[in-house]
Amino acid sequence: MGKIVTWFVILSCFFSFMLPPINVSAHTDNSEGYSKITMVGEKLQVELHIDFFELGRLIDFGVKPGAPAEQLNTALEYHRDAVTSYLSSHFEVFTDGAKAEGKVISTDIKRRVGRDYAKMVLEYPAPTSKSSVQIHYSIFFDDNDSMHRNITTYDLENKKGQFVFQAGERELNIGKETVFVQFIRFVQLGFHHIMIGYDHILFVMALLLGTRRISDVIKVISVFTIAHTITLGLTALNLLNIPAEIVEPLIALSIAFVAVENYFGFSAKYRFAVVFGFGLIHGVGFAGALQLSNDVTWRSILSIFSFNIGVEVGQALIILLLFPILLYIRRFKWSTVFRGAATAGIFGMGLIWYFQRFLV
């Protein structure tokens, strides 16, 4: 037993050092943003969150990653005119076809999932209840990030909904979105979110390494799905709020734990309970891609439901691709070595992410 542990540690360290550095959040995606469009008094107000350092590639703020939030906000406030100038041509509000002139009324820095976000509150003249409102959004798309997307929630009197701005869809006609289009858009977002979430993919891989029959896969993944669906919904609706500083290290730790458990099997009796518990944690992580209004509406429920379907489709695709390969490999004598090496690599990566996220 001692030799097995020694070799497992050696393999873990080897794969940990051999693997290339990966973003702390393990979502090496794009400069994802969030925005809320509401009526505040006699003004139309936009709360816009975009990646501070992605914006810094266009406007030289003179600060480096790792600087305190106060310093970042001071730089953001100091360059407010430049920020306003950029937004005036890349975030445009039209009322009945006429461009509305807006201004940045406040700035702040918000940290989410290992990223610093510039929070800008913009104010525009209020449209009438019968006016048509269009938003033209082209932030980053043509400048430095064609994969950028912005998840938008709007609530203008009786017009409520969610929209995802991306390079191929830059115009929002508020109140004109159909239910089907919203459904498809958030299915795509959920699918995209898991496919670029290396930590979630590694967790599913670790679960697959510990199963031998398709019935076991169905049981384990079903438990994981039920658990993450619960916390995804609660978190997206702002009924549950666990800081990313707690959730992200725990997600990394869950990867390392399941990898070790697969190899030594010391908690086989409680496997479903362990998977369910970690599923609850991963659900909070999935919800990090959603920023919906505090009001529970059928539109927000639809967005969460369709987003979760996208996650499940992505998860199913990963399983369909990997599990047959694992079954095939188990026919060979060297499969034990492969399983040990793969487990050690997953354990090492989970451990690296844990310490990175814990220390950030």
C-alpha positions in Angstrom: 0.0 0.0 0.0 2.9 2.3 0.8 4.4 1.9 -2.6 1.1 2.6 -4.3 0.7 5.9 -2.3 4.3 6.8 -3.2 3.8 6.2 -6.9 0.5 8.1 -6.9 2.2 11.1 -5.3 5.1 10.9 -7.8 2.7 10.7 -10.7 0.6 13.6 -9.4 3.6 15.8 -9.0 4.9 14.9 -12.5 1.6 15.7 -14.2 1.1 18.8 -12.2 4.4 20.2 -13.4 4.0 19.0 -17.0 0.6 20.5 -17.4 0.6 24.1 -18.8 -0.6 27.0 -16.7 -4.3 27.5 -16.9 -6.4 30.4 -15.8 -7.3 30.2 -12.1 -11.0 30.2 -12.8 -10.5 27.3 -15.3 -12.9 29.1 -17.6 -10.4 30.2 -20.3 -13.3 31.8 -22.1 -13.7 35.4 -23.1 -14.2 38.8 -21.4 -17.8 37.9 -20.3 -19.9 40.9 -19.1 -23.2 41.5 -17.4 -25.7 44.4 -17.6 -29.0 45.4 -16.2 -31.4 47.9 -17.8 -34.0 49.4 -15.6 -36.1 52.5 -15.0 -34.9 54.6 -12.1 -37.1 57.6 -11.5 -37.3 59.7 -14.6 -34.2 58.0 -16.2 -33.4 54.8 -18.0 -30.4 53.4 -16.2 -27.9 50.8 -17.3 -25.6 49.0 -14.9 -22.8 47.7 -17.0 -20.1 45.2 -15.9 -17.2 44.5 -18.2 -13.7 43.1 -17.7 -11.5 45.9 -16.3 -8.3 44.7 -17.9 -9.9 43.9 -21.2 -11.1 47.5 -21.2 -7.6 48.4 -20.2 -6.3 47.1 -23.5 -8.2 50.0 -25.2 -7.8 52.6 -22.5 -4.5 52.8 -20.7 -5.5 52.9 -17.0 -1.8 52.6 -15.9 -2.5 49.8 -13.4 -1.5 46.1 -13.4 -3.4 43.0 -12.4 -3.3 42.4 -8.7 -3.7 46.0 -7.8 -6.2 46.7 -5.0 -9.8 47.5 -6.0 -9.5 51.1 -4.7 -6.6 51.7 -7.1 -8.5 50.2 -10.0 -11.5 52.3 -9.3 -9.4 55.5 -9.0 -7.9 54.8 -12.4 -11.4 54.1 -13.8 -12.8 57.3 -12.4 -9.8 59.3 -13.6 -10.4 58.1 -17.1 -14.1 58.5 -17.0 -14.2 60.8 -20.0 -12.3 58.3 -22.2 -14.6 55.5 -20.9 -17.7 57.6 -21.7 -16.3 58.3 -25.2 -15.7 54.6 -25.9 -19.1 53.6 -24.6 -20.9 56.3 -26.5 -20.1 54.6 -29.8 -20.1 51.0 -28.5 -23.2 50.9 -26.2 -25.9 52.9 -27.9 -29.5 53.4 -26.8 -32.1 54.3 -29.4 -35.6 55.5 -28.6 -38.0 55.3 -31.5 -35.0 55.2 -33.8 -33.3 58.3 -32.4 -30.0 57.9 -30.5 -30.3 58.9 -26.8 -27.4 60.7 -25.2 -26.2 59.1 -22.1 -23.5 59.6 -19.5 -21.6 57.6 -16.9 -22.8 58.7 -13.5 -20.8 56.4 -11.3 -18.0 53.8 -11.4 -16.9 50.9 -9.2 -14.9 47.7 -9.2 -16.5 44.3 -8.6 -14.5 41.1 -8.4 -16.2 37.9 -9.6 -14.7 34.5 -10.3 -11.2 35.7 -10.3 -11.8 38.7 -12.5 -12.0 42.4 -11.9 -15.0 44.0 -13.4 -15.5 47.7 -14.2 -19.0 48.6 -13.0 -20.3 51.6 -14.8 -23.7 53.1 -14.2 -25.0 54.9 -17.3 -28.1 57.2 -17.4 -30.3 58.0 -20.4 -33.5 60.0 -20.9 -36.5 57.9 -20.0 -38.6 56.6 -23.0 -42.3 56.8 -22.9 -44.4 53.7 -22.2 -45.2 53.4 -26.0 -41.7 54.1 -27.2 -39.6 51.4 -28.9 -36.2 50.9 -27.3 -33.2 49.4 -29.1 -29.7 48.7 -27.7 -26.8 48.5 -30.1 -23.8 46.7 -28.3 -20.4 46.4 -29.9 -18.0 46.5 -26.9 -14.8 44.6 -27.6 -16.2 42.6 -30.6 -14.2 44.5 -33.3 -11.5 45.8 -31.0 -9.9 42.9 -29.2 -12.3 40.1 -28.3 -14.6 38.7 -30.9 -15.7 36.0 -28.4 -16.9 38.5 -25.9 -20.5 38.2 -24.7 -22.7 40.2 -22.3 -25.6 38.7 -20.4 -28.3 41.4 -20.1 -31.4 41.6 -18.0 -34.0 44.3 -18.7 -37.0 45.5 -16.7 -38.8 48.5 -18.2 -42.3 48.7 -16.8 -44.1 45.8 -18.5 -41.2 44.8 -20.7 -39.0 42.2 -18.9 -36.5 39.6 -20.2 -33.0 38.4 -20.8 -30.7 38.7 -23.7 -27.1 37.7 -24.6 -25.1 40.1 -26.7 -22.4 38.4 -28.8 -20.6 39.2 -32.0 -23.3 37.8 -34.2 -26.2 39.4 -32.2 -25.5 43.0 -31.4 -29.0 44.5 -31.3 -31.6 44.1 -28.7 -35.2 45.3 -29.3 -36.5 45.5 -25.8 -39.8 43.7 -25.4 -39.6 42.1 -28.9 -37.8 38.9 -28.0 -39.8 35.7 -28.5 -39.8 33.0 -25.9 -38.3 30.5 -28.3 -35.4 32.7 -29.2 -34.7 33.3 -25.5 -34.8 29.6 -24.8 -32.4 28.7 -27.6 -30.0 31.6 -26.7 -29.6 30.4 -23.1 -29.3 26.7 -24.1 -26.4 27.8 -26.2 -25.0 29.8 -23.3 -25.2 26.8 -20.9 -23.6 24.5 -23.4 -20.8 27.0 -24.0 -20.3 27.5 -20.3 -19.6 23.8 -19.6 -17.5 23.3 -22.7 -15.1 26.0 -21.7 -15.2 25.0 -18.0 -12.1 22.8 -17.7 -12.7 22.3 -14.0 -16.2 20.9 -14.5 -15.0 18.8 -17.4 -12.3 17.3 -15.2 -14.8 16.6 -12.5 -17.0 14.6 -14.9 -13.9 12.8 -16.1 -13.0 11.9 -12.6 -16.5 10.5 -12.0 -16.2 8.5 -15.2 -12.9 7.0 -14.2 -14.6 5.6 -11.1 -17.4 3.8 -13.0 -17.4 0.6 -15.0 -20.9 0.2 -16.2 -23.2 2.5 -18.1 -25.8 2.0 -15.3 -23.3 3.4 -12.8 -22.6 6.4 -15.0 -26.3 7.1 -15.3 -26.8 6.9 -11.5 -23.8 9.1 -10.6 -24.4 11.7 -13.3 -28.1 11.8 -12.3 -27.2 12.5 -8.7 -24.7 15.2 -9.8 -27.3 16.8 -12.1 -30.1 16.9 -9.5 -27.7 18.5 -7.0 -26.2 21.2 -9.3 -29.7 22.0 -10.7 -30.9 22.9 -7.2 -28.1 25.4 -6.4 -27.9 26.7 -9.9 -31.5 27.8 -9.7 -31.3 29.2 -6.2 -28.1 31.1 -6.9 -29.3 32.5 -10.3 -32.4 33.8 -8.6 -30.3 35.4 -5.8 -31.9 33.1 -3.2 -28.5 31.7 -2.4 -25.4 33.7 -2.2 -22.0 32.0 -1.6 -18.9 34.1 -2.5 -16.8 32.9 -5.4 -13.8 33.0 -3.1 -15.3 30.1 -1.3 -17.0 28.2 -4.1 -14.1 28.2 -6.6 -11.5 26.6 -4.3 -14.1 24.0 -3.2 -14.8 23.1 -6.9 -11.1 22.5 -7.4 -10.9 20.5 -4.2 -13.8 18.4 -5.3 -11.8 17.4 -8.4 -8.8 16.4 -6.4 -11.0 14.5 -3.9 -12.9 12.5 -6.4 -9.7 11.6 -8.2 -8.1 10.3 -5.0 -11.3 8.5 -4.0 -11.5 6.7 -7.4 -8.0 5.4 -6.8 -8.2 4.3 -3.2 -11.9 3.8 -2.8 -12.0 4.8 0.8 -15.5 6.3 0.7 -17.2 4.0 -1.8 -20.2 3.5 0.6 -20.9 7.2 0.5 -20.2 7.8 -3.2 -23.6 9.2 -4.0 -23.6 11.5 -1.0 -20.2 12.8 -1.9 -21.2 13.4 -5.5 -24.4 15.1 -4.4 -22.5 17.4 -2.0 -20.0 18.4 -4.7 -22.8 18.7 -7.2 -24.3 21.4 -4.9 -21.0 23.3 -5.0 -20.7 23.0 -8.8 -24.2 24.3 -9.3 -23.2 27.6 -7.6 -20.2 27.7 -10.0 -22.5 27.1 -13.0 -24.7 30.0 -11.9 -21.6 32.3 -12.1 -22.5 32.7 -15.8 -25.9 34.1 -15.0 -26.8 37.5 -13.6 -30.6 37.8 -13.5 -32.9 40.3 -11.8 -33.9 39.8 -8.2 -37.5 39.4 -9.2 -38.6 35.8 -9.8 -40.5 35.9 -13.1 -41.4 33.2 -15.7 -38.8 34.8 -17.9 -36.0 34.3 -15.4 -37.2 30.8 -14.7 -37.1 30.1 -18.5 -33.5 31.4 -18.7 -32.3 29.2 -15.8 -34.2 26.2 -17.2 -32.8 26.6 -20.7 -29.3 27.4 -19.4 -29.4 24.2 -17.4 -30.5 22.2 -20.5 -27.5 23.5 -22.3 -25.2 22.4 -19.4 -26.8 18.9 -19.5 -26.4 18.6 -23.2 -22.7 19.6 -22.9 -22.2 17.2 -20.0 -23.9 14.4 -22.0 -21.7 15.0 -25.0 -18.6 14.7 -22.8 -19.8 11.4 -21.4 -20.7 10.0 -24.8 -17.3 10.9 -26.1 -15.2 9.7 -23.2 -17.0 6.7 -21.7 -16.7 4.4 -24.8 -13.0 5.2 -25.0 -12.5 4.3 -21.3 -14.4 1.0 -21.9 -12.2 0.2 -24.8 -9.0 1.0 -23.0 -10.0 -1.3 -20.1 -9.5 -4.3 -22.4 -5.8 -3.9 -22.3 -3.3 -4.8 -19.6 -1.9 -1.3 -19.5 -5.3 0.2 -18.7 -4.4 0.2 -15.0 -1.3 2.3 -15.7 -3.4 4.6 -17.8 -6.1 4.9 -15.2 -3.5 5.7 -12.5 -1.7 8.3 -14.7 -5.0 10.0 -15.7 -6.2 10.0 -12.0 -2.9 11.4 -10.9 -3.1 14.2 -13.6 -6.6 15.1 -12.6 -5.7 15.1 -8.9 -2.6 17.3 -9.6 -4.6 19.8 -11.7 -7.3 20.0 -9.0 -4.7 20.6 -6.4 -3.0 23.3 -8.4 -6.3 25.1 -9.0 -7.2 24.8 -5.3 -4.0 26.5 -4.1 -4.2 29.1 -6.9 -7.8 30.0 -6.0 -7.2 29.8 -2.3 -4.3 32.2 -2.5 -5.9 34.7 -4.9 
